[in-house]
Amino acid sequence: MRSVNRYLLPLFLATITGVALVALLHDDAVKTTPVQEAPSPAKLSGNQQADAASPSASESHYRNRIVLKKLSATDIDPATSHQHEITGVAALVQLLGPADQHLRGHLIYDGAEPFSADIDLTWYNASKSNTPRYRLYYGDNPVTEKAMPGDTIAIARYGKSQLLAVIAPHGTKYESELPDFVQSQLATLPPPH
C-alpha cells in the first residue's frame, strides 16, 4: 500500500471538499481545523458585495485561509539573519502562489499592549536554481522588531494584494486565541481594492 504524505493530505482534502483550513506549522507537525466561512454577499454592503460577488480565482480559493507558522530565528532575529524575510513554507506557498508579488501588509502584534503597522511586503523566489525557495520580505517595522523566535505568526490574504499578519507571543493566551483574533480583525478591515 502506498503511503500518503501526511502533510499534503489536509491540503488535498481542503481542495476537493472546498473546506477552508488553518494549517499550524511547527517543525514536523501540521494541524488543521475549520475556519469560519466568510459572510454571504447578502450580509455585505456596497464595495464588499462587489468584491464578494466577483473575486479572482485565487482570492475566492484562499479568502478564508489562515496560515499559522512558528517564527524561527532566521525568520525574525536580526542577530541570526539580517534578511528581514519569513521562510515560505508549503502552506504559505499555497496561500500566496508561486508568482513574485508586491503586497500591502497590515501587521499586528497581539500581546498585553497590541499595536500595528502598515508596511510593504514582497513575496519572491530567492533561488537561482530549479528548486524554488520562497520568502516573504518585510522592511523594518515595530511589529517584527518585537517578535521573538518561537512566537506564532498568522497570515491571511484579504484581497488581491493585501495581507493581514498577526504575531502572538509564544505560550500566551494570545497565541492560543490567534485564529479567532485573526477572523475578528479580517471583519474590521476596509474592503480590499
DOLUMGU-903463 format. One record per residue: residue number from 1; x, y, z of N, C-alpha, C in turn. Coordinates in pm, 1 decimal, decimal comma. Layout:
N
R     k       n_xx       n_yy       n_zz      ca_xx      ca_yy      ca_zz       c_xx       c_yy       c_zz
R   NUM          X          Y          Z          X          Y          Z          X          Y          Z
...
This chain:
193
R     k       n_xx       n_yy       n_zz      ca_xx      ca_yy      ca_zz       c_xx       c_yy       c_zz
R     1       85,4     -118,4        0,0        0,0        0,0        0,0       89,4      123,9        0,0
R     2       58,3      217,3      -84,5      135,4      341,7      -90,9      100,9      429,1       27,8
R     3      202,0      494,7       81,3      175,2      585,0      193,8      139,6      722,9      140,4
R     4       54,1      791,2      211,9       12,4      925,6      175,1       91,0     1023,1      261,4
R     5      146,7     1123,9      199,1      219,8     1225,0      274,1      122,8     1296,0      367,9
R     6      144,5     1282,3      498,3       51,0     1338,4      596,0       46,0     1490,2      592,9
R     7      144,1     1553,1      529,1      144,0     1698,6      521,2       60,6     1747,5      403,0
R     8       52,8     1667,2      297,8      -23,3     1707,7      180,7     -169,5     1667,5      191,5
R     9     -200,4     1563,9      269,7     -337,1     1516,4      280,9     -435,4     1625,2      323,4
R    10     -407,3     1705,0      429,5     -504,7     1809,6      465,6     -525,9     1911,4      353,6
R    11     -417,9     1947,6      280,0     -433,8     2043,5      170,8     -514,0     1980,7       56,8
R    12     -489,5     1851,2       28,9     -564,3     1780,8      -74,0     -711,9     1774,0      -37,0
R    13     -741,4     1735,2       86,7     -880,2     1726,6      131,1     -948,9     1861,7      124,5
R    14     -876,8     1968,4      158,5     -935,3     2102,4      151,3     -969,2     2137,1        7,4
R    15     -883,3     2096,8      -84,9     -905,2     2128,0     -225,4    -1027,0     2055,0     -279,9
R    16    -1041,4     1925,6     -247,0    -1152,4     1851,8     -305,8    -1285,0     1876,4     -234,1
R    17    -1280,0     1919,0     -109,1    -1405,1     1942,5      -37,6    -1444,5     2088,9      -33,9
R    18    -1353,6     2178,9      -68,7    -1383,4     2321,8      -65,0    -1387,0     2377,1       75,7
R    19    -1333,9     2304,0      172,3    -1333,8     2348,8      311,5    -1209,4     2432,5      335,5
R    20    -1227,6     2547,3      399,1    -1112,8     2631,0      433,0    -1045,5     2573,8      556,8
R    21     -914,1     2576,5      560,9     -839,7     2517,6      671,4     -741,8     2616,4      732,0
R    22     -707,7     2590,7      857,0     -597,2     2658,6      922,3     -485,5     2556,7      931,9
R    23     -368,3     2589,8      885,2     -255,4     2498,3      895,7     -159,1     2552,9      999,5
R    24     -132,5     2474,6     1102,9      -37,7     2514,1     1206,0       91,9     2442,2     1176,8
R    25      194,6     2517,4     1141,9      320,7     2458,9     1101,3      424,7     2479,8     1210,4
R    26      466,4     2371,6     1269,9      568,8     2377,0     1373,9      660,2     2258,8     1353,2
R    27      778,5     2283,4     1302,1      872,7     2178,2     1269,8      805,8     2072,9     1182,6
R    28      782,0     1951,2     1234,3      727,1     1844,2     1153,3      576,5     1826,9     1168,9
R    29      509,5     1910,5     1246,7      367,3     1888,4     1274,3      278,9     1980,9     1192,3
R    30      172,4     1927,7     1140,5       71,2     2007,1     1072,4      -62,2     1975,0     1137,1
R    31     -133,3     2075,4     1179,1     -265,2     2057,6     1240,5     -363,8     2140,6     1160,3
R    32     -477,7     2084,4     1131,3     -577,7     2159,0     1056,2     -708,5     2163,1     1132,8
R    33     -773,4     2278,0     1125,2     -905,7     2294,1     1184,1     -987,7     2382,8     1092,8
R    34    -1119,9     2367,2     1092,5    -1202,8     2451,0     1005,9    -1196,7     2598,2     1046,8
R    35    -1213,1     2683,5      949,5    -1219,3     2827,9      971,2    -1359,1     2872,4      935,1
R    36    -1410,1     2970,0     1007,9    -1543,3     3022,7      979,4    -1551,9     3071,5      835,7
R    37    -1660,8     3043,0      770,5    -1680,6     3090,3      634,1    -1701,6     3241,4      633,5
R    38    -1667,5     3303,8      520,9    -1690,0     3447,5      504,9    -1840,1     3473,2      499,0
R    39    -1883,9     3595,2      535,0    -2026,0     3624,7      527,1    -2075,7     3614,6      383,7
R    40    -2201,4     3578,7      368,8    -2258,2     3570,3      234,6    -2271,2     3711,3      177,7
R    41    -2273,8     3725,8       44,4    -2285,1     3858,3      -15,6    -2406,6     3936,3       34,0
R    42    -2514,4     3868,4       71,9    -2633,9     3937,8      119,9    -2606,9     4012,9      250,3
R    43    -2507,1     3967,3      328,4    -2476,1     4031,7      456,2    -2371,4     4141,8      442,3
R    44    -2317,3     4159,5      320,7    -2215,1     4260,7      298,3    -2278,7     4385,4      239,6
R    45    -2204,0     4496,0      245,8    -2256,6     4620,0      191,3    -2168,5     4672,8       79,0
R    46    -2225,9     4749,9       -9,1    -2155,3     4826,5     -112,1    -2039,8     4756,9     -179,2
R    47    -1918,8     4814,5     -161,0    -1798,6     4762,4     -224,6    -1770,2     4619,5     -183,4
R    48    -1805,0     4583,3      -59,4    -1781,8     4447,2      -13,3    -1863,2     4348,5      -96,4
R    49    -1986,8     4386,6     -133,8    -2069,8     4297,9     -214,6    -2006,4     4275,9     -351,0
R    50    -1958,1     4381,4     -411,2    -1897,1     4368,5     -543,2    -1774,8     4279,0     -536,2
R    51    -1694,3     4295,2     -432,1    -1574,6     4213,2     -416,8    -1611,7     4068,0     -393,0
R    52    -1712,4     4043,6     -310,3    -1753,2     3906,0     -279,5    -1818,3     3840,3     -399,9
R    53    -1885,9     3919,2     -482,9    -1957,2     3863,1     -596,4    -1863,9     3822,4     -709,5
R    54    -1749,2     3891,4     -723,9    -1662,0     3860,6     -836,5    -1514,9     3859,5     -797,7
R    55    -1477,1     3777,1     -699,5    -1335,7     3770,6     -664,8    -1257,9     3696,1     -772,2
R    56    -1127,2     3719,9     -778,2    -1044,2     3643,8     -870,7    -1041,4     3499,2     -823,5
R    57     -995,6     3410,4     -908,3     -992,8     3268,2     -873,5     -908,0     3244,1     -749,3
R    58     -789,9     3305,6     -742,7     -704,1     3281,5     -626,3     -763,3     3345,6     -501,3
R    59     -828,3     3460,8     -515,5     -891,1     3525,6     -399,9    -1000,5     3440,2     -340,8
R    60    -1089,8     3390,0     -425,0    -1201,1     3312,1     -372,3    -1151,8     3181,2     -314,4
R    61    -1046,8     3125,0     -371,0     -994,0     2998,1     -321,8     -930,3     3013,4     -184,5
R    62     -867,1     3127,4     -157,1     -795,1     3145,4      -31,3     -856,8     3247,0       62,7
R    63     -975,3     3295,6       31,1    -1038,4     3401,5      109,4    -1047,3     3367,1      257,5
R    64    -1073,1     3243,5      294,6    -1095,1     3205,9      433,5     -978,9     3127,8      493,6
R    65     -862,9     3135,0      434,7     -749,2     3058,0      482,5     -657,0     3143,5      567,7
R    66     -610,0     3082,9      671,9     -511,3     3146,5      759,9     -396,1     3048,7      773,6
R    67     -274,8     3095,8      752,5     -157,0     3012,5      772,0      -92,6     3055,1      903,1
R    68      -71,1     2959,4      992,3       -3,5     2983,3     1118,6      135,0     2921,1     1111,0
R    69      237,2     2998,4     1147,4      374,9     2949,9     1141,0      451,0     2992,8     1265,2
R    70      524,7     2898,6     1323,7      615,4     2932,7     1433,2      733,2     3007,0     1371,9
R    71      764,6     3123,2     1425,1      876,3     3201,3     1372,7     1008,4     3142,2     1421,1
R    72     1100,4     3127,3     1330,5     1234,0     3078,1     1363,8     1327,6     3197,2     1382,7
R    73     1444,3     3171,1     1433,4     1544,2     3277,4     1448,9     1578,5     3336,4     1311,7
R    74     1586,0     3251,7     1210,0     1615,7     3300,1     1074,7     1506,1     3392,5     1022,6
R    75     1381,4     3366,2     1061,0     1268,6     3449,8     1017,0     1270,9     3587,8     1081,4
R    76     1316,1     3597,6     1206,4     1284,0     3716,7     1285,2     1399,8     3779,3     1363,8
R    77     1502,0     3702,8     1395,1     1608,0     3751,6     1483,7     1719,5     3820,7     1405,4
R    78     1737,3     3953,3     1421,2     1841,0     4023,7     1344,8     1982,9     3977,3     1379,2
R    79     2002,6     3917,1     1495,6     2134,6     3864,9     1530,3     2166,2     3737,8     1450,6
R    80     2062,3     3668,3     1404,4     2079,6     3544,8     1326,7     2079,5     3573,0     1177,6
R    81     1988,9     3658,5     1132,1     1976,4     3689,2      990,1     1934,9     3834,6      973,0
R    82     2001,5     3902,1      883,1     1967,3     4041,9      853,4     1878,7     4052,1      729,9
R    83     1820,6     3940,9      688,1     1746,9     3937,3      562,8     1605,6     3993,3      570,4
R    84     1544,9     4003,9      689,6     1406,7     4054,1      701,6     1310,4     3974,3      614,4
R    85     1311,2     3841,8      629,6     1220,9     3762,0      547,8     1177,4     3635,9      621,1
R    86     1052,6     3596,8      593,3      993,4     3477,7      652,0      999,6     3367,2      547,7
R    87     1046,7     3250,9      589,6     1059,4     3136,7      500,1      922,8     3094,3      448,1
R    88      915,7     3070,2      320,0      790,4     3033,0      254,2      760,4     2885,2      265,3
R    89      704,7     2843,0      379,0      665,3     2703,6      398,2      554,2     2667,5      300,2
R    90      527,6     2537,6      284,7      432,4     2489,3      183,4      294,9     2555,4      193,9
R    91      241,9     2569,7      314,3      108,4     2629,8      329,5      109,2     2777,0      287,7
R    92      219,1     2847,0      309,5      229,3     2986,7      267,8      236,1     2995,4      114,7
R    93      306,6     2901,3       51,8      310,2     2896,6      -94,5      169,5     2869,5     -147,5
R    94       94,0     2781,7      -79,9      -44,4     2755,4     -121,0     -130,1     2881,1     -109,3
R    95     -107,8     2960,0       -5,8     -186,0     3082,2       16,3     -150,4     3191,9      -83,7
R    96      -20,8     3212,3     -107,1       24,2     3326,2     -187,2       52,7     3293,2     -333,0
R    97       76,5     3166,9     -363,6      104,8     3127,4     -501,0      252,1     3137,2     -533,7
R    98      290,0     3090,2     -652,8      431,1     3085,0     -689,2      485,9     3212,2     -753,9
R    99      400,2     3305,6     -789,5      446,6     3424,3     -862,5      503,9     3530,2     -768,7
R   100      604,9     3603,0     -818,0      657,7     3716,4     -742,0      548,3     3821,6     -730,2
R   101      533,2     3879,2     -608,5      426,0     3974,7     -585,0      470,0     4083,5     -488,0
R   102      417,8     4203,4     -511,0      430,6     4312,5     -414,3      296,6     4322,9     -343,8
R   103      299,1     4320,2     -211,1      177,3     4316,9     -130,9      178,8     4429,0      -28,2
R   104       62,7     4465,9       18,2       48,8     4562,2      128,2        8,7     4481,9      250,4
R   105       80,7     4499,3      359,3       53,7     4421,5      478,9        9,7     4506,6      596,1
R   106      -90,6     4457,3      665,8     -131,7     4516,3      793,4      -83,7     4418,3      899,4
R   107       18,7     4457,8      975,0       78,5     4371,8     1076,7       31,1     4413,8     1214,2
R   108        2,0     4315,9     1298,2      -42,7     4342,3     1435,4       41,1     4257,6     1529,5
R   109       88,0     4318,9     1637,3      148,3     4242,5     1746,2       40,7     4229,6     1852,1
R   110       -1,9     4106,0     1878,8     -113,8     4080,4     1969,2      -60,2     4032,8     2103,7
R   111      -30,5     4126,4     2191,4       15,6     4094,4     2325,5      -64,2     4172,9     2426,5
R   112       -6,9     4191,6     2544,7      -75,7     4266,5     2650,4     -108,9     4408,2     2604,3
R   113      -21,3     4467,0     2523,3      -44,0     4600,6     2466,3      -29,0     4590,5     2314,1
R   114     -135,7     4554,1     2243,0     -124,7     4534,4     2098,5      -96,9     4664,9     2023,3
R   115      -28,0     4652,4     1912,2       -2,7     4766,5     1823,9       11,7     4713,1     1682,0
R   116        8,6     4803,5     1585,1       11,7     4759,7     1445,5       98,2     4850,8     1360,1
R   117      123,4     4805,4     1238,5      198,0     4882,8     1139,4      151,1     4838,7     1001,2
R   118      144,8     4932,5      909,1      114,0     4902,2      769,3      244,3     4912,5      691,5
R   119      279,4     4803,9      621,0      407,8     4801,4      550,6      391,6     4735,7      413,5
R   120      492,7     4756,4      329,8      500,3     4687,5      201,3      572,9     4555,3      222,3
R   121      524,7     4451,9      154,1      582,9     4318,3      160,8      613,9     4271,6       19,3
R   122      711,2     4184,0        6,4      742,4     4125,4     -123,3      750,7     3974,5     -107,8
R   123      673,0     3903,2     -188,5      676,3     3757,4     -194,1      757,0     3722,1     -317,7
R   124      865,7     3646,4     -301,7      952,5     3620,0     -416,0     1025,8     3487,4     -399,8
R   125     1081,4     3440,3     -509,6     1162,5     3319,2     -512,0     1307,6     3361,2     -496,2
R   126     1369,5     3321,9     -386,2     1507,4     3360,7     -356,8     1609,6     3271,0     -426,0
R   127     1564,6     3167,1     -493,8     1654,9     3069,5     -554,0     1687,7     3104,2     -698,4
R   128     1810,3     3083,0     -734,2     1852,3     3099,5     -874,1     1851,4     2964,0     -945,1
R   129     1828,4     2855,6     -868,0     1828,5     2721,1     -925,6     1686,0     2678,1     -959,2
R   130     1671,8     2551,0     -996,9     1540,4     2496,6    -1031,5     1454,0     2468,2     -909,7
R   131     1512,0     2464,0     -790,2     1436,9     2437,9     -668,1     1394,9     2570,8     -606,2
R   132     1265,1     2603,0     -608,0     1221,6     2732,4     -553,7     1238,2     2740,1     -401,4
R   133     1274,5     2858,0     -355,3     1282,9     2888,1     -211,3     1212,4     3022,7     -192,7
R   134     1084,1     3015,7     -158,4     1005,1     3137,5     -146,1     1028,4     3205,8      -13,0
R   135     1022,4     3338,5      -15,2     1041,6     3420,8      103,5      940,5     3535,3      100,9
R   136      897,4     3576,5      220,3      812,4     3694,7      235,6      898,9     3801,6      300,6
R   137      941,3     3897,5      218,8     1030,1     4004,2      267,1      948,4     4114,7      332,9
R   138      996,5     4162,8      447,1      935,9     4276,0      518,0     1045,6     4375,8      553,2
R   139     1012,6     4503,0      553,1     1107,8     4605,6      592,7     1104,0     4626,8      743,1
R   140     1187,9     4716,2      791,4     1189,6     4749,1      934,7     1051,9     4797,1      978,4
R   141     1005,4     4747,5     1091,3      877,6     4790,5     1147,1      872,5     4747,5     1293,3
R   142      791,7     4814,7     1374,3      788,4     4784,1     1518,0      727,8     4647,6     1551,1
R   143      644,0     4592,8     1464,9      579,8     4463,6     1493,6      682,0     4350,8     1487,8
R   144      756,4     4340,2     1378,4      855,0     4232,5     1368,7      972,9     4255,2     1462,7
R   145     1002,0     4381,3     1496,2     1108,8     4408,2     1592,4     1075,2     4353,9     1730,9
R   146      948,1     4349,0     1766,5      903,9     4299,3     1896,9      899,3     4145,6     1900,8
R   147      880,8     4082,1     1783,9      866,9     3936,6     1776,4      995,7     3865,6     1816,2
R   148      976,4     3743,9     1869,0     1087,4     3659,8     1913,1     1076,4     3522,7     1845,0
R   149     1189,7     3452,3     1827,5     1180,7     3315,1     1776,9     1088,7     3232,9     1868,3
R   150     1002,4     3152,3     1807,9      906,6     3072,7     1883,5      768,7     3134,8     1887,5
R   151      758,0     3266,2     1861,8      627,0     3330,4     1851,8      555,3     3273,6     1728,8
R   152      424,6     3291,9     1723,0      346,2     3241,9     1610,8      297,0     3359,8     1527,4
R   153      309,7     3345,7     1396,7      255,0     3444,9     1305,4      138,0     3381,1     1230,6
R   154       29,2     3455,3     1218,8      -87,0     3413,7     1140,0      -93,2     3506,3     1019,8
R   155     -101,5     3448,0      901,4     -105,3     3527,2      778,7     -232,6     3492,0      702,5
R   156     -308,5     3595,0      665,4     -431,5     3576,9      588,5     -430,9     3675,7      472,4
R   157     -477,8     3631,3      359,4     -492,0     3719,4      242,8     -634,6     3770,8      243,3
R   158     -651,7     3901,3      227,9     -788,4     3953,3      227,0     -817,6     4038,6      105,6
R   159     -740,5     4028,5        5,5     -762,2     4096,0     -121,2     -656,8     4048,9     -218,3
R   160     -661,7     4101,4     -338,7     -566,4     4058,5     -440,4     -422,2     4083,5     -397,0
R   161     -399,1     4194,1     -327,8     -261,1     4227,4     -289,2     -250,1     4274,0     -144,0
R   162     -343,2     4231,8      -58,5     -338,4     4269,5       82,7     -325,3     4146,3      171,0
R   163     -240,4     4160,0      273,6     -223,7     4054,5      372,9     -247,1     4111,4      510,8
R   164     -302,4     4029,2      596,5     -309,4     4058,8      739,1     -214,5     3960,3      805,0
R   165     -123,7     4009,8      886,4      -31,5     3923,1      959,8      -37,2     3962,9     1106,4
R   166      -61,1     3864,2     1192,3      -70,3     3888,7     1335,6       32,8     3800,7     1404,7
R   167      113,8     3862,5     1490,7      214,4     3788,0     1567,0      169,5     3783,2     1711,9
R   168      173,5     3663,0     1770,3      137,6     3644,4     1910,9      255,1     3580,3     1983,8
R   169      284,9     3627,0     2105,9      396,0     3569,9     2182,3      371,6     3423,0     2215,8
R   170      479,0     3344,9     2209,9      473,4     3201,8     2238,7      426,4     3174,9     2382,0
R   171      338,8     3076,2     2395,7      296,5     3031,1     2526,8      198,5     3121,8     2598,8
R   172      136,1     3214,0     2526,5       42,1     3307,7     2589,4     -100,5     3276,4     2545,0
R   173     -195,3     3336,3     2614,1     -335,8     3320,8     2573,4     -357,7     3379,8     2434,9
R   174     -278,0     3480,3     2397,9     -291,5     3543,0     2265,9     -257,9     3443,1     2155,9
R   175     -159,7     3358,7     2181,0     -122,2     3256,8     2083,5     -234,8     3154,0     2066,9
R   176     -293,8     3110,5     2176,4     -399,7     3009,2     2167,7     -527,4     3065,1     2105,4
R   177     -547,6     3195,3     2112,1     -667,5     3258,7     2055,9     -642,7     3319,2     1917,5
R   178     -526,6     3293,8     1860,3     -485,0     3360,7     1736,8     -581,3     3341,7     1618,4
R   179     -627,4     3219,5     1585,4     -718,4     3208,3     1470,8     -846,9     3289,9     1487,5
R   180     -905,7     3287,9     1606,5    -1027,6     3366,3     1630,1     -999,1     3515,9     1622,6
R   181     -884,3     3559,2     1675,0     -848,0     3700,7     1670,2     -830,2     3746,5     1525,0
R   182     -764,8     3663,8     1443,9     -744,4     3699,1     1303,2     -878,5     3711,7     1232,3
R   183     -969,4     3617,6     1256,1    -1102,0     3626,2     1194,6    -1172,5     3756,0     1233,6
R   184    -1162,4     3794,8     1361,1    -1227,8     3918,6     1405,1    -1162,4     4040,8     1340,4
R   185    -1031,3     4037,4     1321,2     -962,3     4150,0     1258,1     -994,9     4159,6     1109,2
R   186    -1006,8     4045,3     1041,9    -1043,3     4046,3      899,9    -1179,0     4113,7      879,9
R   187    -1270,0     4093,2      975,1    -1404,0     4152,0      964,7    -1401,3     4304,0      979,4
R   188    -1296,8     4360,3     1040,8    -1290,7     4505,3     1064,1    -1209,2     4579,8      959,0
R   189    -1138,1     4508,1      872,3    -1053,0     4575,0      774,5    -1136,1     4637,3      663,6
R   190    -1087,7     4747,8      605,6    -1162,2     4809,2      495,4    -1165,7     4712,3      377,2
R   191    -1264,1     4729,0      287,9    -1273,8     4639,3      171,4    -1144,3     4644,8       91,3
R   192    -1097,5     4529,1       41,4     -976,2     4528,5      -39,0     -998,8     4598,3     -172,4
R   193     -889,7     4647,8     -230,3     -900,4     4714,3     -360,8     -811,2     4645,8     -460,4
